[in-house]
Amino acid sequence: MENQNVSSIDTTPTSTTAGSGSVTNDRGKQPEVLILGKRNVDDRKKSQIWDHFTKLDGDPSKPRAACNYCRRNYACHTILNGTSNMWSHLKVCKKFSFVVDKKQKLLVLEPKKDSDELEDKNMGTLKAIGFNHEECRLALAQMIIIDELPFNFVEGRGFKSFLRTIQPRFDSLSRFTVMKDCLKIYFDEKEILKIALRGQRLCLTTDTWTSIQNINYMSLTAHWIDNEWKLHKRILNFCQVSNHTGKFEKYWGYDANQNFILYVANVLNPRFKLKYVKFCFGELYDYHQARDLTTKVKDHLVRLYEFYLRADEVKDVNRHIYDVNDVDCNDTEVNVNTFARFKRHLQKEESVENKNEVERYLNDGCEDPDDEKLDILGWWKVNGSKL
């Protein structure tokens, strides 16, 4: 039987002579043959690790190899050790130029925030940052929310290619993981909002907008001013609506349909006050209508002022009751009802003075209407005690 490991180098057809057992081609020449037996160790494909390590001279039974960058040596016996220990070292070798220390931070220039008005807008802040997988996940979920992107955006080929280029250490996420991250942000922000709204006086407004999917929405927004006279606003809820038509007539139609509180907000702007509202009414209506509407706006402002004045008086009474409960009533008898009636009596006597405070604000000159940088809340923080 012919040896199965015999392979002819010459591809020319061959013939066999009977009884001779020899193999010849049609030219009568015996071709060269290659006997394939067990492959020599030196003929095996060389591992790429030897591009970074060099074998040391020594005991052949206990071979060792040194790193070409830091000269640290490891046992490299083919059977006993293999190359795994050398690969592990190469991943952390600090002198290997392609290894990035995960603890190493980069010094970057952080852009100046819009709120930093006192500093030069062209200046930034130097900050040392390091790679943080959780922070990257949070930033990715926030991007999905802010830009109204679909969850499967993170599974796109273009985004994955961009991610591998800008930060190879960040593993790409599935749309289900991103959806869970967005939901977690929602619940976290909901708890933060509950804490922020405690004890605040809220002004509720509605707004409408159209999403990038051309869907109409209406939102309910809460506005409030904290103890530092900083304005805050948060969306409490929203719903889908059919269209936005009819909103102008509902809120800005003549007389009956108008919400005069909207004008009061403009009157409290020290650049405009009631003079600007009166001017705009004169542009839209005839003289008598403009005069009547201006009077109604002023009446709403006075009633709003008196409402908050009474609310403050109630707080003072409750605070007094709390203080009285701390006093030994066996020695002092206090008639809380008499005290409350006395406060209301003072309120009635001072009602004219209260109106005069509103009149004093309205009669004072307006701030420069061209001063777009005027901090309205800052102005009230400074001037509120004078009125």
LINNORSUL-V17549 format. One record per backbone hydrogen bond with DSSP energy under -0.5 kcal/mol. NH is the residue of the N-H (numbers start at 0). CO is the residue of the C=O. E is the energy in kcal/mol with one decimal. If there is no record, write none. Layout:
nh & co & e
NH & CO & E
NH & CO & E
This chain:
nh & co & e
5 & 2 & -1.3
6 & 4 & -0.5
6 & 33 & -0.7
8 & 31 & -1.4
14 & 23 & -3.5
16 & 21 & -1.0
19 & 16 & -1.2
20 & 16 & -1.1
23 & 14 & -2.0
23 & 21 & -0.5
24 & 28 & -1.9
25 & 12 & -1.2
27 & 24 & -2.0
30 & 28 & -0.6
33 & 6 & -1.1
35 & 4 & -0.9
35 & 33 & -0.7
36 & 34 & -0.8
42 & 39 & -1.2
43 & 40 & -1.2
49 & 46 & -1.5
50 & 47 & -1.9
51 & 48 & -1.8
52 & 48 & -0.9
53 & 65 & -2.2
55 & 63 & -3.1
61 & 58 & -1.4
62 & 59 & -0.6
64 & 73 & -2.8
65 & 53 & -2.9
66 & 71 & -2.6
67 & 51 & -3.1
70 & 66 & -1.3
73 & 64 & -2.7
75 & 62 & -2.1
80 & 76 & -1.8
81 & 76 & -3.0
86 & 82 & -2.3
87 & 83 & -2.3
88 & 84 & -1.7
89 & 85 & -2.1
90 & 86 & -1.4
91 & 87 & -0.6
91 & 88 & -1.3
92 & 88 & -1.0
95 & 92 & -1.2
96 & 94 & -0.6
98 & 95 & -1.9
100 & 98 & -0.5
101 & 99 & -0.5
103 & 100 & -1.2
105 & 128 & -3.2
107 & 105 & -0.7
107 & 126 & -2.8
109 & 107 & -0.7
109 & 124 & -3.5
115 & 112 & -1.1
116 & 114 & -1.8
122 & 119 & -1.5
124 & 109 & -2.3
126 & 107 & -2.8
128 & 105 & -2.6
128 & 126 & -0.6
135 & 131 & -1.9
136 & 132 & -2.0
137 & 133 & -2.3
138 & 134 & -2.4
139 & 135 & -2.2
140 & 136 & -2.2
141 & 137 & -2.3
142 & 138 & -2.0
143 & 139 & -2.0
144 & 140 & -1.9
145 & 141 & -2.9
146 & 142 & -2.4
147 & 144 & -0.7
148 & 143 & -2.0
152 & 149 & -1.6
153 & 150 & -1.3
154 & 151 & -1.2
155 & 152 & -1.4
159 & 155 & -2.1
160 & 156 & -2.3
161 & 157 & -2.3
162 & 158 & -2.5
163 & 159 & -2.4
164 & 160 & -1.4
165 & 161 & -2.5
166 & 162 & -2.5
169 & 166 & -1.5
170 & 168 & -0.7
177 & 173 & -2.0
178 & 174 & -2.0
179 & 175 & -1.8
180 & 176 & -2.1
181 & 177 & -2.4
182 & 178 & -2.0
183 & 179 & -2.0
184 & 180 & -1.9
185 & 181 & -1.8
186 & 182 & -2.0
187 & 183 & -2.4
188 & 184 & -2.7
189 & 185 & -1.9
190 & 186 & -1.8
191 & 187 & -2.0
192 & 188 & -2.3
193 & 189 & -1.9
194 & 190 & -1.6
195 & 191 & -2.1
196 & 192 & -1.9
197 & 194 & -0.8
199 & 196 & -1.7
201 & 199 & -0.6
202 & 222 & -2.4
203 & 201 & -0.5
204 & 220 & -2.6
206 & 218 & -1.7
208 & 216 & -1.9
210 & 214 & -2.5
213 & 210 & -2.1
216 & 208 & -2.7
217 & 238 & -2.8
218 & 206 & -3.0
219 & 236 & -3.3
220 & 204 & -3.2
220 & 218 & -0.5
221 & 233 & -3.0
222 & 202 & -2.2
223 & 231 & -2.1
225 & 229 & -2.0
228 & 225 & -1.8
231 & 223 & -2.9
233 & 221 & -2.1
235 & 219 & -3.1
235 & 233 & -0.5
236 & 219 & -1.3
238 & 217 & -2.6
240 & 215 & -2.0
246 & 243 & -1.0
249 & 245 & -1.3
250 & 246 & -1.8
251 & 247 & -3.2
252 & 248 & -0.9
255 & 253 & -0.9
256 & 253 & -0.8
257 & 254 & -1.6
258 & 250 & -1.0
259 & 257 & -0.8
261 & 258 & -1.5
263 & 259 & -1.8
264 & 260 & -1.7
265 & 261 & -0.8
266 & 262 & -2.0
267 & 263 & -1.9
268 & 265 & -1.3
269 & 267 & -0.8
271 & 268 & -2.0
272 & 265 & -0.6
272 & 268 & -2.3
274 & 271 & -0.7
275 & 271 & -1.2
276 & 272 & -0.8
277 & 273 & -2.5
278 & 274 & -2.0
279 & 275 & -2.4
280 & 276 & -2.4
281 & 277 & -1.9
282 & 278 & -1.2
283 & 279 & -1.3
284 & 280 & -3.0
289 & 285 & -2.5
290 & 286 & -2.2
291 & 287 & -2.4
292 & 288 & -2.5
293 & 289 & -2.1
294 & 290 & -2.0
295 & 291 & -2.1
296 & 292 & -2.1
297 & 293 & -2.0
298 & 294 & -2.4
299 & 295 & -2.2
300 & 296 & -1.9
301 & 297 & -2.2
302 & 298 & -2.5
303 & 299 & -2.3
304 & 300 & -2.1
305 & 301 & -2.5
306 & 302 & -2.3
307 & 303 & -1.9
308 & 304 & -1.7
309 & 305 & -2.4
310 & 306 & -2.1
311 & 307 & -2.0
312 & 308 & -1.8
313 & 309 & -2.3
314 & 310 & -1.7
315 & 311 & -2.0
316 & 312 & -2.2
317 & 313 & -2.6
318 & 314 & -2.4
319 & 315 & -2.1
320 & 316 & -2.6
321 & 317 & -2.1
322 & 318 & -1.9
323 & 319 & -2.6
324 & 320 & -2.0
325 & 321 & -0.6
325 & 322 & -0.7
326 & 323 & -1.9
328 & 326 & -0.9
330 & 327 & -1.3
331 & 327 & -1.2
333 & 331 & -0.6
335 & 333 & -1.0
338 & 334 & -1.8
339 & 335 & -2.4
340 & 336 & -2.2
341 & 337 & -2.2
342 & 338 & -1.9
343 & 339 & -2.0
344 & 340 & -2.2
345 & 341 & -2.2
346 & 342 & -2.1
347 & 343 & -2.1
348 & 344 & -2.1
349 & 345 & -2.1
350 & 347 & -0.9
353 & 349 & -2.6
354 & 350 & -2.3
355 & 351 & -2.1
356 & 352 & -1.6
357 & 353 & -1.6
358 & 354 & -2.8
359 & 355 & -2.8
360 & 356 & -1.9
361 & 357 & -2.3
362 & 358 & -2.5
363 & 359 & -1.4
366 & 269 & -2.8
370 & 367 & -1.9
371 & 369 & -1.8
373 & 370 & -1.2
375 & 373 & -1.0
378 & 374 & -2.2
379 & 375 & -2.1
380 & 376 & -2.1
381 & 377 & -1.5
382 & 378 & -2.8
383 & 379 & -2.2
385 & 382 & -1.3
386 & 382 & -0.6
386 & 383 & -0.9
